[in-house]
Amino acid sequence: MKTLVIGAGNMGLTYAEGMAQSAMLNRRNLMVFDKSADVIARLRDLDHFDVYESLEDCLPQADMVFVAVKPYHCEDLFEEMKPMVNKEQIFVSLMAGVTIGKIQDGLNVKKVVRAMPNLPAQVGKGVTSYTESKEVSRVELLMVRNLLDTTGESIHVENENYIDASTGISGSGPAYVFYFMNSMLEAARKMGFSKNDSKVLVSQTFEGAVELFNRNDLSPGTWMDRVASKGGTTRAALDSMDDNNVKDLIKDAAYAAFDRAVELGEEK
Ligand SMILES: NC(=O)c1ccc[n+]([C@@H]2O[C@H](COP(=O)([O-])OP(=O)(O)OC[C@H]3O[C@@H](n4cnc5c(N)ncnc54)[C@H](OP(=O)(O)O)[C@@H]3O)[C@@H](O)[C@H]2O)c1
């Protein structure tokens, strides 16, 4: 299965690196194309995969094509790709808000997988949701999944509505966690901890809590009750959050991202 990644920026390069390091593909089967001369020069120095500066040299021989350019570049790119694609190729789009229908029309192809990755893919801890057009077979979908999993975990979703919804949870989600971390870092600094100690206190707290959550079947609510005793310090903090309606504000934020993802899809 010859695989081509188009657009070697944050996401495209992350996927290319993940795939290059997996047992799924050997170097001969992984191609990367970008239009930026700087990017091409840097990748050639890196020497992790074969880098192409012309689509004619790589696109026709690809079985699977990952598209990882910014959504506003997709129309120009599709125009350029269209004369070189064929109906057996599978197109995996990582582009936020670009619908399967738009990709099928833009390229005049049928087999499309739309995926929503997230930033921790860069450290192999990403989560990608994905869905497909009906022309993609089960075997083909399994191959796509195996490649997506080289950057972390993936979940298959029934339709594109869930891709927009997962944008509000996991796609934009790392930023919510950083927002929370930022507030805790600011509080730690205000209490007098050094920058470094604040970082250790906050990052270990997040990492430790996630590890506990993952190792057991207990709900976050049960864990909160385990940490918070009546009249104690944690209860004071949780009561303060409840009084300020933080729980609903976080849900509203996730919905704001979801709504914006739907809106962006409709704009294009
Ligand atoms: N970053 C994230 O956390 C994240 C999360 C979820 C989804 N995504 C999706 O992933 C996609 C890529 O995002 P990104 O952050 O990786 O973008 P990026 O860093 O800007 O990377 C895109 C790369 O593609 C190149 N490019 C643009 N037009 C091209 C063309 N016609 N042919 C070949 N290469 C082309 C760009 O070159 P120039 O810089 O010269 O234009 C750049 O090197 C986006 O559609 C985004 O919605 C990203």
The ligand as an SDF file (V2000), in Angstrom:
LIG
                    3D

 48 52  0  0  0  0  0  0  0  0999 V2000
   -2.7440   21.4670   13.9700 N   0  0  0  0  0  0  0  0  0  0  0  0
   -3.7360   20.8610   14.6220 C   0  0  0  0  0  0  0  0  0  0  0  0
   -3.7600   20.7210   15.8560 O   0  0  0  0  0  0  0  0  0  0  0  0
   -4.8860   20.2780   13.8550 C   0  0  0  0  0  0  0  0  0  0  0  0
   -5.9000   19.5740   14.5400 C   0  0  0  0  0  0  0  0  0  0  0  0
   -6.9470   19.0170   13.8050 C   0  0  0  0  0  0  0  0  0  0  0  0
   -6.9800   19.1480   12.4070 C   0  0  0  0  0  0  0  0  0  0  0  0
   -5.9820   19.8380   11.7840 N   0  0  0  0  0  0  0  0  0  0  0  0
   -6.0710   19.9690   10.3240 C   0  0  0  0  0  0  0  0  0  0  0  0
   -4.8470   19.5740    9.7430 O   0  0  0  0  0  0  0  0  0  0  0  0
   -4.6400   20.3150    8.5400 C   0  0  0  0  0  0  0  0  0  0  0  0
   -3.2080   20.8090    8.5050 C   0  0  0  0  0  0  0  0  0  0  0  0
   -3.0140   21.6850    9.6090 O   0  0  0  0  0  0  0  0  0  0  0  0
   -1.5480   22.0900   10.0510 P   0  0  0  0  0  0  0  0  0  0  0  0
   -1.6670   22.7910   11.3480 O   0  0  0  0  0  0  0  0  0  0  0  0
   -0.6670   20.8750    9.9290 O   0  0  0  0  0  0  0  0  0  0  0  0
   -1.1890   23.1300    8.8740 O   0  0  0  0  0  0  0  0  0  0  0  0
    0.2520   23.6750    8.4400 P   0  0  0  0  0  0  0  0  0  0  0  0
    1.2350   23.4930    9.5470 O   0  0  0  0  0  0  0  0  0  0  0  0
    0.0400   25.0060    7.8170 O   0  0  0  0  0  0  0  0  0  0  0  0
    0.7020   22.6300    7.2960 O   0  0  0  0  0  0  0  0  0  0  0  0
    0.1950   22.6250    5.9960 C   0  0  0  0  0  0  0  0  0  0  0  0
    1.3570   22.4120    5.0340 C   0  0  0  0  0  0  0  0  0  0  0  0
    0.8140   22.1980    3.7330 O   0  0  0  0  0  0  0  0  0  0  0  0
    1.5070   23.0440    2.8160 C   0  0  0  0  0  0  0  0  0  0  0  0
    0.6480   23.3080    1.6600 N   0  0  0  0  0  0  0  0  0  0  0  0
   -0.2730   24.2970    1.4700 C   0  0  0  0  0  0  0  0  0  0  0  0
   -0.8520   24.1690    0.2670 N   0  0  0  0  0  0  0  0  0  0  0  0
   -0.3170   23.0710   -0.3070 C   0  0  0  0  0  0  0  0  0  0  0  0
   -0.4920   22.4380   -1.5580 C   0  0  0  0  0  0  0  0  0  0  0  0
   -1.3590   22.9000   -2.4720 N   0  0  0  0  0  0  0  0  0  0  0  0
    0.2290   21.3300   -1.8240 N   0  0  0  0  0  0  0  0  0  0  0  0
    1.1050   20.8590   -0.9080 C   0  0  0  0  0  0  0  0  0  0  0  0
    1.3610   21.4270    0.2770 N   0  0  0  0  0  0  0  0  0  0  0  0
    0.6400   22.5190    0.5860 C   0  0  0  0  0  0  0  0  0  0  0  0
    1.8170   24.2710    3.6220 C   0  0  0  0  0  0  0  0  0  0  0  0
    2.8000   25.0720    2.9990 O   0  0  0  0  0  0  0  0  0  0  0  0
    2.7380   26.6850    3.2660 P   0  0  0  0  0  0  0  0  0  0  0  0
    3.0000   26.8640    4.7250 O   0  0  0  0  0  0  0  0  0  0  0  0
    3.8010   27.1950    2.3530 O   0  0  0  0  0  0  0  0  0  0  0  0
    1.3360   27.1190    2.8890 O   0  0  0  0  0  0  0  0  0  0  0  0
    2.2890   23.6270    4.9310 C   0  0  0  0  0  0  0  0  0  0  0  0
    3.6290   23.2000    4.8480 O   0  0  0  0  0  0  0  0  0  0  0  0
   -5.6390   21.4720    8.5390 C   0  0  0  0  0  0  0  0  0  0  0  0
   -6.5950   21.2710    7.5190 O   0  0  0  0  0  0  0  0  0  0  0  0
   -6.2800   21.4320    9.8950 C   0  0  0  0  0  0  0  0  0  0  0  0
   -7.6640   21.7210    9.8290 O   0  0  0  0  0  0  0  0  0  0  0  0
   -4.9360   20.3810   12.4610 C   0  0  0  0  0  0  0  0  0  0  0  0
  1  2  1  0
  2  3  2  0
  2  4  1  0
  4  5  1  0
  4 48  2  0
  5  6  2  0
  6  7  1  0
  7  8  2  0
  8  9  1  0
  8 48  1  0
  9 10  1  0
  9 46  1  0
 10 11  1  0
 11 12  1  0
 11 44  1  0
 12 13  1  0
 13 14  1  0
 14 15  2  0
 14 16  1  0
 14 17  1  0
 17 18  1  0
 18 19  2  0
 18 20  1  0
 18 21  1  0
 21 22  1  0
 22 23  1  0
 23 24  1  0
 23 42  1  0
 24 25  1  0
 25 26  1  0
 25 36  1  0
 26 27  1  0
 26 35  1  0
 27 28  2  0
 28 29  1  0
 29 30  1  0
 29 35  2  0
 30 31  1  0
 30 32  2  0
 32 33  1  0
 33 34  2  0
 34 35  1  0
 36 37  1  0
 36 42  1  0
 37 38  1  0
 38 39  2  0
 38 40  1  0
 38 41  1  0
 42 43  1  0
 44 45  1  0
 44 46  1  0
 46 47  1  0
M  CHG  2   8   1  16  -1
M  END
$$$$
